[in-house]
Amino acid sequence: MGYVYGPVNSRRLGWSLGVDLTPGRVCSLDCIYCEEARPTAVLTCIRGEYAPAKQVIEEIRARAVPGLDFITFSGSGEPTLHSGLGEIIAVIKDLGIPIAVLTNSTLLNQADVRRDLDLADLIVPSLDAVSQDVFEKINRPCSSVSVHDVIEGIKAFCNVYKGRIWLEVLLVKGVNEHPQEMQKIAEIANTLPIERIHLNTICRGTTVKKIEPVAKDILIEYKKLFNIPVEIFV
C-alpha cells in the first residue's frame, strides 16, 4: 500500500507531494464537507503508527522530485494522529523541500503534537466554528474534543511555533456561515500571530450530500471582518 501521492497541483500550495499518514479514513473529526466524500471510518483522538514510518520515509525519498513547492502531510485523515510525525519530518528535512502540515487543530492542545510540528515550515490549522453547537454540526468531532480545546490548542501552538501559519476557515451554507458565528471566528483569528487566512467553501464532493457552498460575494463581505490578509477560494 502506498502512502505518498502526486505530485499534484494544489490550489493553495502549488506543486505538492502529498503524504497520507492515516489511510483508511482515520480522523478525529467526521466533517460534513470532507472532500474524501465518505464518512470517517475510525473516529479517534488516540495517536498511533497508522502507517509504517520507515515505509513512508522511503516513499517520500523515492518520489521527491526537483521543483516541488511542498511536501504536504494531509491525506484522508488527520496527520497529527500519527505518533511518528515528528520523526518523519526530522528525517526528510535533508531533502531541502519545504514541509507543510494541514491539520484540523484537534490535537494542537497536546504538547507532544506541538513538538512534532516544530520542524515543519508551514502549518495550516483549521477553525470552522467557535460555538460548540456549530462545531458539532459541521465538524462532528470525536467525543473527547470540544471547540474550546481546538481554540486553546491553536492559541498555544501559535505562541511557540516559529514557522509560517495560514489559518483555514471553511464555510457551508446554512451551517456555520451566519454573521454571528463569523464575527466570533474573526475575533479569535484577529488575535493570532498568523500570516494569512484561507476563506474557503465547498468546491468538490462532500461526505454529507446536498450541502451547499457559500456564494463568493458573501465570502468577500466576510473578508472585511479580518485584520489579517485573507485569500478566498471557491
NORGI-V444723 format. One record per residue. N is the residue number from 1. RES is the residue in one letter. PHI is phi in whole degrees, -180 to 180 (* if undefined). Layout:
n:N res:RES phi:PHI
n:N res:RES phi:PHI
This chain:
n:1 res:M phi:*
n:2 res:G phi:-92
n:3 res:Y phi:-118
n:4 res:V phi:-121
n:5 res:Y phi:-137
n:6 res:G phi:94
n:7 res:P phi:-64
n:8 res:V phi:-126
n:9 res:N phi:-90
n:10 res:S phi:-82
n:11 res:R phi:-61
n:12 res:R phi:-108
n:13 res:L phi:-117
n:14 res:G phi:74
n:15 res:W phi:-81
n:16 res:S phi:-128
n:17 res:L phi:-96
n:18 res:G phi:-88
n:19 res:V phi:-129
n:20 res:D phi:-109
n:21 res:L phi:-89
n:22 res:T phi:-131
n:23 res:P phi:-65
n:24 res:G phi:82
n:25 res:R phi:65
n:26 res:V phi:-97
n:27 res:C phi:-156
n:28 res:S phi:-92
n:29 res:L phi:-130
n:30 res:D phi:-131
n:31 res:C phi:-60
n:32 res:I phi:-67
n:33 res:Y phi:-99
n:34 res:C phi:-54
n:35 res:E phi:-76
n:36 res:E phi:-67
n:37 res:A phi:59
n:38 res:R phi:-153
n:39 res:P phi:-64
n:40 res:T phi:-61
n:41 res:A phi:-84
n:42 res:V phi:-125
n:43 res:L phi:-93
n:44 res:T phi:-152
n:45 res:C phi:-116
n:46 res:I phi:-90
n:47 res:R phi:-77
n:48 res:G phi:-167
n:49 res:E phi:-90
n:50 res:Y phi:-74
n:51 res:A phi:-139
n:52 res:P phi:-65
n:53 res:A phi:-57
n:54 res:K phi:-61
n:55 res:Q phi:-68
n:56 res:V phi:-59
n:57 res:I phi:-61
n:58 res:E phi:-61
n:59 res:E phi:-67
n:60 res:I phi:-62
n:61 res:R phi:-61
n:62 res:A phi:-72
n:63 res:R phi:-112
n:64 res:A phi:-78
n:65 res:V phi:-103
n:66 res:P phi:-59
n:67 res:G phi:92
n:68 res:L phi:-66
n:69 res:D phi:-81
n:70 res:F phi:-152
n:71 res:I phi:-98
n:72 res:T phi:-116
n:73 res:F phi:-89
n:74 res:S phi:-150
n:75 res:G phi:80
n:76 res:S phi:-91
n:77 res:G phi:-147
n:78 res:E phi:-92
n:79 res:P phi:-64
n:80 res:T phi:-72
n:81 res:L phi:-71
n:82 res:H phi:-77
n:83 res:S phi:-70
n:84 res:G phi:-101
n:85 res:L phi:-56
n:86 res:G phi:-62
n:87 res:E phi:-63
n:88 res:I phi:-63
n:89 res:I phi:-61
n:90 res:A phi:-61
n:91 res:V phi:-70
n:92 res:I phi:-88
n:93 res:K phi:-58
n:94 res:D phi:-71
n:95 res:L phi:-72
n:96 res:G phi:74
n:97 res:I phi:-108
n:98 res:P phi:-56
n:99 res:I phi:-112
n:100 res:A phi:-118
n:101 res:V phi:-128
n:102 res:L phi:-96
n:103 res:T phi:-132
n:104 res:N phi:-84
n:105 res:S phi:77
n:106 res:T phi:-72
n:107 res:L phi:-109
n:108 res:L phi:-69
n:109 res:N phi:-80
n:110 res:Q phi:-99
n:111 res:A phi:-62
n:112 res:D phi:-67
n:113 res:V phi:-68
n:114 res:R phi:-60
n:115 res:R phi:-65
n:116 res:D phi:-63
n:117 res:L phi:-88
n:118 res:D phi:-59
n:119 res:L phi:-88
n:120 res:A phi:-70
n:121 res:D phi:-91
n:122 res:L phi:-144
n:123 res:I phi:-119
n:124 res:V phi:-120
n:125 res:P phi:-83
n:126 res:S phi:-105
n:127 res:L phi:-146
n:128 res:D phi:-101
n:129 res:A phi:-160
n:130 res:V phi:-120
n:131 res:S phi:-84
n:132 res:Q phi:-61
n:133 res:D phi:-66
n:134 res:V phi:-71
n:135 res:F phi:-57
n:136 res:E phi:-66
n:137 res:K phi:-73
n:138 res:I phi:-91
n:139 res:N phi:-102
n:140 res:R phi:44
n:141 res:P phi:-79
n:142 res:C phi:-54
n:143 res:S phi:-59
n:144 res:S phi:-86
n:145 res:V phi:-106
n:146 res:S phi:-114
n:147 res:V phi:-66
n:148 res:H phi:-62
n:149 res:D phi:-58
n:150 res:V phi:-63
n:151 res:I phi:-64
n:152 res:E phi:-66
n:153 res:G phi:-66
n:154 res:I phi:-62
n:155 res:K phi:-61
n:156 res:A phi:-62
n:157 res:F phi:-66
n:158 res:C phi:-61
n:159 res:N phi:-76
n:160 res:V phi:-118
n:161 res:Y phi:-78
n:162 res:K phi:-102
n:163 res:G phi:-89
n:164 res:R phi:-89
n:165 res:I phi:-130
n:166 res:W phi:-118
n:167 res:L phi:-85
n:168 res:E phi:-107
n:169 res:V phi:-126
n:170 res:L phi:-113
n:171 res:L phi:-109
n:172 res:V phi:-123
n:173 res:K phi:-56
n:174 res:G phi:77
n:175 res:V phi:-116
n:176 res:N phi:-130
n:177 res:E phi:-104
n:178 res:H phi:-75
n:179 res:P phi:-56
n:180 res:Q phi:-64
n:181 res:E phi:-70
n:182 res:M phi:-64
n:183 res:Q phi:-63
n:184 res:K phi:-67
n:185 res:I phi:-62
n:186 res:A phi:-64
n:187 res:E phi:-62
n:188 res:I phi:-68
n:189 res:A phi:-59
n:190 res:N phi:-70
n:191 res:T phi:-94
n:192 res:L phi:-94
n:193 res:P phi:-82
n:194 res:I phi:-119
n:195 res:E phi:-83
n:196 res:R phi:-161
n:197 res:I phi:-124
n:198 res:H phi:-102
n:199 res:L phi:-100
n:200 res:N phi:-118
n:201 res:T phi:-146
n:202 res:I phi:-65
n:203 res:C phi:-138
n:204 res:R phi:-136
n:205 res:G phi:-63
n:206 res:T phi:-132
n:207 res:T phi:-64
n:208 res:V phi:-93
n:209 res:K phi:-78
n:210 res:K phi:70
n:211 res:I phi:-82
n:212 res:E phi:-121
n:213 res:P phi:-74
n:214 res:V phi:-94
n:215 res:A phi:-63
n:216 res:K phi:-60
n:217 res:D phi:-65
n:218 res:I phi:-72
n:219 res:L phi:-60
n:220 res:I phi:-63
n:221 res:E phi:-67
n:222 res:Y phi:-68
n:223 res:K phi:-55
n:224 res:K phi:-67
n:225 res:L phi:-74
n:226 res:F phi:-100
n:227 res:N phi:-87
n:228 res:I phi:-99
n:229 res:P phi:-55
n:230 res:V phi:-119
n:231 res:E phi:-110
n:232 res:I phi:-104
n:233 res:F phi:-125
n:234 res:V phi:-130
